[in-house]
Amino acid sequence: MTDQSIYAYISGKKPIIEKALDHLLTPPPGNRAERVYQSMRYTVLNGGKRLRAILVMATAEALKHRATSVVKAACATEFVHACSLILDDLPSMDNATMRRGRPANHLEFGEATAVLAADALLMESLNLVSDNCTEVALPADLTARAVRALADAVGPEGMIGGQHVDLEIAGRSADFETLEYVCSHKTGALFTLCVQLGALLSRAREFEIQALENYAKNLGLAFQIRDDILDEVGDPDSLGKNVHQDAGRTTFATQFGIDAARKAVHDLCNVAVDSLQALPVKSAPLVALARYVSETEE
């Protein structure tokens, strides 16, 4: 697979993911929480490259399993991501007004419904992982490990911890270790979850899981730094979201400059690719995905 063909790979997987997301977010007839479902659908189904879901599926394929066998787990990562977007946009967080070209969820549905929708997405993501484990007849110990991986990725040692520290350092300088913590937890934790779910559902061996985790940690860190760069130099019309949301915050881009941040993204993606050498078979989609993150700013 050439690096350019990652676009074809993504295009091939996205319809599967979109169809599943739409189905999973269709409320039962007569459901009293229909507005919450509408709020959930508003954010989840409003575009996006689906890189996290695709990462789950590409991981399964790298381990010689069918991508379609991990669709629910893949959708779970999109639910978690959408949950984080809703919460990040709230006035008490980033106070953003636009997401993917439309008003932020809380502006469309009100803050109370937006928070409830975020909570619901998180709970449903646990259901999806559990259901997927049952569907592939995963042993109880691996099922527990998969569910625990999701909880860890979101909790105080994961995304929530990263967001908390990011808010804490607003308006003041931060050292490299603190910035690395924020990036690796805000984004890296979810990328790591993606490969963990794909690997566990595919009954990967421990050395394979370790190699994939190393890949995802570096890729996730690169992706967050790339996002910080885009906040500084990106076009809001192209990105479909507000820029300069990090004004007053310290990021790799603001602390070390755009050029140094770009070099960090490139170097981290190279390390991510090198981590895959421990796998028995080279995974072209995973390699191409890292190259995509390294070489594009969109």
URPERA-V392747 format. One record per backbone hydrogen bond with DSSP energy under -0.5 kcal/mol. NH is the residue of the N-H (numbers start at 0). CO is the residue of the C=O. Records with the same first field share a line. If there is no record, write none. Layout:
NH=CO, CO
This chain:
4=1
5=2
6=3
8=4
9=5
10=6
11=7
12=8
13=9
14=10
15=12
16=12
17=13
18=14
19=15
20=16
21=17
22=18
23=19
24=20
25=22
26=24
30=27
33=30
35=32
36=32
37=33
38=34
39=35
40=36
41=37
42=38
43=39
44=40
45=42
46=44
53=49
54=50
55=51
56=52
57=53
58=54
59=55
60=56
61=57
62=58, 59
63=60
64=59
68=65
69=66
70=67
73=69
74=70
75=71
76=72
77=73
78=74
79=75
80=76
81=77
82=78
83=79
84=80
85=81
86=82
87=83
88=84
89=85, 86
92=89
93=87
94=89
95=88
98=101
100=239
101=98
103=96
106=103
107=103
108=104
109=105
113=109
114=110
115=111
116=112
117=113
118=114
119=115
120=116
121=117
122=118
123=119
124=120
125=121
126=122
127=123
128=124
129=125
130=126
131=127
132=128
133=129
134=130
135=131
136=133
137=132
142=138
143=139
144=140
145=141
146=142
147=143
148=144
149=145
150=146
151=147
152=148
153=149
154=150
157=154
158=152
159=153, 154
160=154
161=157
162=158
163=159
164=160
165=161
166=162
167=163
168=164
169=166
170=247
171=168
178=174
179=175
180=176
181=177
182=178
183=179
184=180
185=181
186=182
187=182
188=183
189=186
190=186
191=187
192=188
193=189
194=190
195=191
196=192
197=193
198=194
199=195
200=196
201=197
202=199
203=198
207=204
208=204
209=205
210=206
211=207
212=208
213=209
214=210
215=211
216=212
217=213
218=214
219=215
220=216
221=217
222=218
223=219
224=220
225=221
226=222
227=223
228=224
229=225
230=226
231=227, 228
232=228
233=229
235=233
238=234
239=235
240=235
241=97
243=230
246=243
248=245
250=248
254=250
255=251
256=252
260=256
261=257
262=258
263=259
264=260
265=261
266=262
267=263
268=264
269=265
270=266
271=267
272=268
273=269
274=270
275=271, 272
276=273
277=274
278=275
283=281
286=282
287=283
288=284
289=285
290=286
291=287
292=288
293=289
294=290
295=291
